């Protein structure tokens, strides 16, 4: 099988699982009688575990050159944990399951990205592969809205687990970088080689300031829509539109990265993020919020594409597993932990508008730092 179609198919399957998990986990927890404070705490437990887990998995994958093998193990373990969700009945059980879920699931995205980057002839073609992940997400987010309109949310874990097992079967056909990229002789570079890269610390600070608001939005989007009277169908539709819009940016990623350096794209995405959160803070009609989901393409998708490319230019191929793990640990680990718990606290102090206005201010701070300090060359 040709490499690119296989990798594209893999992204469809994996992000199809994400398309069930991300939009419907908060609804599943609410269905299981968790209140907003418990919801915020539970949504922050997984990212906390993921901060350390994906870093460890990434280091091991780079050290032993086993990206594909570690990836398949992570998929298998995550699928098993998903089937246990339906057995959970109380806060402590959910906390335990979400901890182990994050420990096995969090390394999947960075390991997948590192595998693809080390396989492609031109790394700027990453977006052409990643866009199929957005398609898979959109597909199940839309179908999930329909499925959970007719079936109980107690089926959430089983559906997620089945999709991940299907992804595991497809992953067997992924190319293995060990068979494509020669392994460097001598001892592998330590993780400190990644952490000491010039410009990395500033980039990760900017990532936090962009992604803390984004993770807060992701955790409470469904809850927000429900408070405005939206059905599960409209919630799924909102996520679907966001995912489909990402394909516009990922499809043209090579062109964008040829015309503009990733630093400029990071600044543009931050400006759109800030405007997006400001609009969400004032809109009170869920139909308009669904329409505003189109801005996902030039906020999140553009930032993620530019961030991956920035690390591509900053670090060599043999450190990409660790580099992408660090990027994801900050994006969906530290930022998610702070964003979800902070969002729960802010919602306890005021309405959803306060959360989005604080998000806009934090993002503007990230844009200022990017313009001032981000490494230019």
C-alpha positions, 0 to 999 in steps of 0.5 A, a space after each residue: 500500500 502507498 504510504 500517504 493514503 495509508 497515513 491519511 486513512 489512519 488519521 481518519 480512524 484516529 480522529 474519528 475516535 477523537 470526534 466522539 471523545 472530545 464533544 461528548 465526554 462532557 455530556 456523558 459526565 453530565 449524564 452521569 450526574 457530575 456537576 460543573 465543579 466535578 466536571 471541571 476537575 475531571 476534565 483536568 485530571 486527564 491533562 495532568 497525567 498526559 503532561 508526564 505520560 506523553 513526554 515519557 512515551 516520546 523520549 522512549 520512542 526516540 531513544 529506541 526508534 520504535 514510534 510505530 510499536 509504541 503507537 500501536 501499544 498506546 492505541 490498544 491500551 486506550 481502547 481497553 480503558 474506553 470499554 470500562 467507562 460504562 461501568 463507572 458510577 461515581 466521581 472517584 471511579 471516573 477520575 481513575 479511568 480518566 487518569 489511565 486514559 490520558 496516560 495511554 491516549 496522550 502520546 498517540 497524537 505526538 507519536 503519530 505526527 512524529 511518524 508522519 513527519 519522519 516518513 514524508 519526503 517533504 515535511 511541509 506536506 504534513 497538512 495534506 495528511 492531517 486534514 483527513 484527521 479533521 474529516 474523521 473528526 467531523 464525520 463522527 461528531 456529526 454522526 455522534 450528534 445523531 446517534 446520541 439523539 436516539 441512544 443513551 449516552 451510556 454507550 459512549 465508552 463502547 463506541 469510542 473503544 470500537 473505533 480505536 480498535 478499528 484504528 489499531 487494525 489500520 495502524 498495522 499498515 503504517 510505514 515504519 520510520 525504522 525501515 525508511 530513515 537511517 538510525 543515527 549511530 552512537 548514543 541518542 541525544 538526551 531530552 535536554 537537547 530538546 529543552 535547550 533549543 533556542 526559541 523553544 521556551 518562548 514558543 511553549 509560553 505562547 502555546 500555553 496562552 493560546 491553548 488555555 482558552 482553547 481547552 476551556 472552550 473545548 471542555 465547556 462548549 457542549 455545556 454552553 450550547 445546552 444552556 442556550 437550548 441547543 440539542 445534541 444534534 446542534 452540538 454535534 453540528 457545531 463540532 462538525 463545522 469546526 472540523 470541516 473548516 480545519 481541512 481548508 487550512 490543512 489542505 493548503 498547508 504547504 502553500 501557506 508555509 511556503 509563502 509565510 514563515 510559521 512565526 507570522 502564522 502563529 501571530 495571525 492565528 492568535 489574533 483570530 483566537 482573540 476575536 473569536 472568544 470576544 464574539 462568543 462572549 456576547 452571542 446568545 443564540 446557539 445558531 450563531 455560535 455554530 456559524 462562528 465555529 468556521 473560525 476554527 480553521 484560521 485559529 486552531 488549525 492555523 496555529 497547530 500547523 504553524 506550531 508543528 512546522 516551527 518545531 520542524 525547523 527548530 529541531 532535527 528529525 531524530 528529536 521530533 518524537 520528543 519535540 512533538 510530545 513537548 508541544 502536545 504536553 503543553 497544548 493538551 496537558 498543562 494548558 488543558 489542566 489550567 483551562 478546564 479547572 480555571 473555566 470551572 472556577 470562572 463559571 462559578 463566579 459569573 456567566 460564560 461571557 466572563 470566561 470568554 472575555 478572560 480568554 480573549 485577554 490571555 490570547 492577546 498577551 500571547 500575541 504580544 509575546 509572539 511579536 516581541 520575542 519569538 525567534 525570527 530565524 
